[in-house]
Amino acid sequence: MCGIVGYIGSKNSVPVIIQGLKRLEYRGYDSAGVSVINSEGELLVYKKAGKVSKMEESLDLDKYSGTIGIGHTRWATHGEPNDINAHPHLDFDGNIVIVHNGIIENYKAIKKRLSIEGFEFQTETDTEILADLINFNYRRTNDFVTAVRLSLVEVEGTYGLACLCKSEPDKLVVARKGSPLLIGVGDSETIVSSDAAAVISYTKHVIYLEDGEMAIMTKNGYQLKTIEDKEILRDTEVLDLLLDEIEKGGYDHFMLKEICEQPDTIQNTYRGRINFDTGVAKLGGLDTVLDKIVNAERFIITACGTAWHAGLVGKYMIEQYCRVPVEVEYASEFRYRNPIISPRDVVIAISQSGETLDTLAALREAKKFGATTIGVVNVIGSTIAREVDAGTYIHAGPEIGVASTKAFTSQIMSLALITMMLAKYKNTIPDSTLIQLSQELLAIPAKILKMVEMKEKYKLVAESFKNAKNFLYLGRGFNFPVALEGALKLKEISYIHAEGYPAAEMKHGPIALIDENMPVVFIAPHDGTYDKIISNIEEVKARKGRIIALAYEDDENIKNYADYILPVPKTSPLFASILNIIPLQFLSYYIAVMRECNVDQPRNLAKSVTVE
């Protein structure tokens, strides 16, 4: 979602902030701005709708120069995306400026009260109201930190907040509730950001703020306290992140880079977690709750978007190989429907960022009822990673493209490892099968690499469909979630309407859409559902639909039915989803590029959704 960067130190803060904002562009945004206190003590604000580069081009760096500043990339919630509603926001007196991620739910009530006090407002945002509330409390206390703290006690909602005060130009005050912030501690400089990507160029030593905490930053360090004014002592942590991981590395887009990285990221996910001689999987992060996992009466997987699709694959895995019932819940709906949860349940929360607000809320709901909670996340030190009872990191590395690719396949691999571990303890499949699965797992990276090397074949198929208006994606069993994910990828980055369905459900409605202009992607590996899929293909052909078949590379029969073929190597059903999504990722990528879409930053989307 929105991005925050703040700096106090000996450097000119504005270039540091702008570089940081560019590092956060992948999160999704519609406007950008900076604020700085210059050497004359002036509090300056500059902001514009559009890209950071657009703001940078028109910014007078000679004027906007100072050793303390804050910046923001905004994803609109309250108020349309324009220059006025962009952050940072000044208070009524022009003394305090803030940038804010999140939503202040009671802003209307606060606005009404401040209006009575004589405050006037320039924007449609909830953030301006928070700036004025801090100003109101500053008038009463004449202390910046106290004014921020008292204001945050009063507000309802979520915030990641950074603010400056012209009257107290030696400090930068930040706070967090429900929206991530970390503080980078450098040599005579301190940096705050909503994402480690903006900090890594300057320091690897960071502090993660927890909910209800604030920090007073100076160039020489920081002080932590709660918004109830209790002091906190916490050591810094070292970021497990390399600068080249957040660079394109010669690729045209981050998405293409991340698709092509999957031979390595899959290997990173299973490395050190499986004995290939015995087939036994071991995930150290789950040791503390292993008994509860093995004896669980039910698993509930909760997630959003692509992670939900990975969770659906996980359901098929655990039910088929471990014979335990699994439910997959949209996290955004979970806590609002009074779910039935017991202490005998295990709830698995899947989130690339570990900060997805809906998934975090679902996790907290599950904990209320005493369920054992497990996290499957990518970002080390993220909120979900800290709040679950146990968990496993997918180790996919930073994913910059908004449309998730490598994180999806690593999430599935993590769920496959959990499945193999659970199957061993529950003795639901023979040891010989576990060994076969482990050998198949070992071959997955090479098979993905083979598909990466075939990307030009997938590009040729994309060329034929770059002007399509609609797509259908159809699959059965393990490949139904792949159909959903393939359709989502196309929607996200090319803006072509696409839907995924179980192949047999086509007859129950979607078949009405089939004509000579409708491309239909069939996920058709030669498995137990192959004959049924062929039957579905014939139904589409009878209505002149255009058939794209994702099939095993040695399947000669499919050529009798398909107009276009996306070849894939053979593998076990347990890992089929990992391989089968790769060509669909390439297909969506190349179609989007040919349509001249912004592949890495598709319109209206954010990488990490930290608001409701």
BELCORCOR-V651265 format. One record per run of one state. SS is the DSSP state (~ for helix, > for strand, _ for the rest). FROM is the first residue (numbers start at 0). TO is the last residue. If there is no record, write none. Layout:
ss & from & to
SS & FROM & TO
SS & FROM & TO
//
This chain:
ss & from & to
_ & 0 & 1
> & 2 & 7
_ & 8 & 11
~ & 12 & 22
_ & 23 & 23
~ & 24 & 26
_ & 27 & 29
> & 30 & 36
_ & 37 & 41
> & 42 & 48
_ & 49 & 50
~ & 51 & 56
_ & 57 & 66
> & 67 & 73
_ & 74 & 87
> & 88 & 89
_ & 90 & 94
> & 95 & 100
_ & 101 & 102
> & 103 & 103
_ & 104 & 105
~ & 106 & 115
_ & 116 & 124
~ & 125 & 140
_ & 141 & 142
~ & 143 & 153
_ & 154 & 155
> & 156 & 156
_ & 157 & 157
> & 158 & 164
~ & 165 & 167
_ & 168 & 170
> & 171 & 177
_ & 178 & 180
> & 181 & 184
_ & 185 & 188
> & 189 & 192
_ & 193 & 194
~ & 195 & 197
_ & 198 & 203
> & 204 & 207
_ & 208 & 211
> & 212 & 217
_ & 218 & 219
> & 220 & 225
_ & 226 & 229
> & 230 & 231
_ & 232 & 235
> & 236 & 237
_ & 238 & 241
~ & 242 & 245
_ & 246 & 252
~ & 253 & 259
_ & 260 & 260
~ & 261 & 269
_ & 270 & 272
> & 273 & 274
_ & 275 & 278
> & 279 & 280
_ & 281 & 282
~ & 283 & 293
_ & 294 & 296
> & 297 & 302
_ & 303 & 303
~ & 304 & 321
_ & 322 & 324
> & 325 & 329
~ & 330 & 333
_ & 334 & 343
> & 344 & 350
_ & 351 & 355
~ & 356 & 367
_ & 368 & 370
> & 371 & 376
_ & 377 & 381
~ & 382 & 386
_ & 387 & 388
> & 389 & 392
_ & 393 & 404
~ & 405 & 425
_ & 426 & 429
~ & 430 & 452
_ & 453 & 453
~ & 454 & 464
_ & 465 & 468
> & 469 & 474
_ & 475 & 476
~ & 477 & 493
_ & 494 & 495
> & 496 & 501
~ & 502 & 507
_ & 508 & 508
~ & 509 & 512
_ & 513 & 517
> & 518 & 522
_ & 523 & 528
~ & 529 & 540
_ & 541 & 544
> & 545 & 551
_ & 552 & 555
~ & 556 & 559
_ & 560 & 562
> & 563 & 567
_ & 568 & 571
~ & 572 & 593
_ & 594 & 611
//
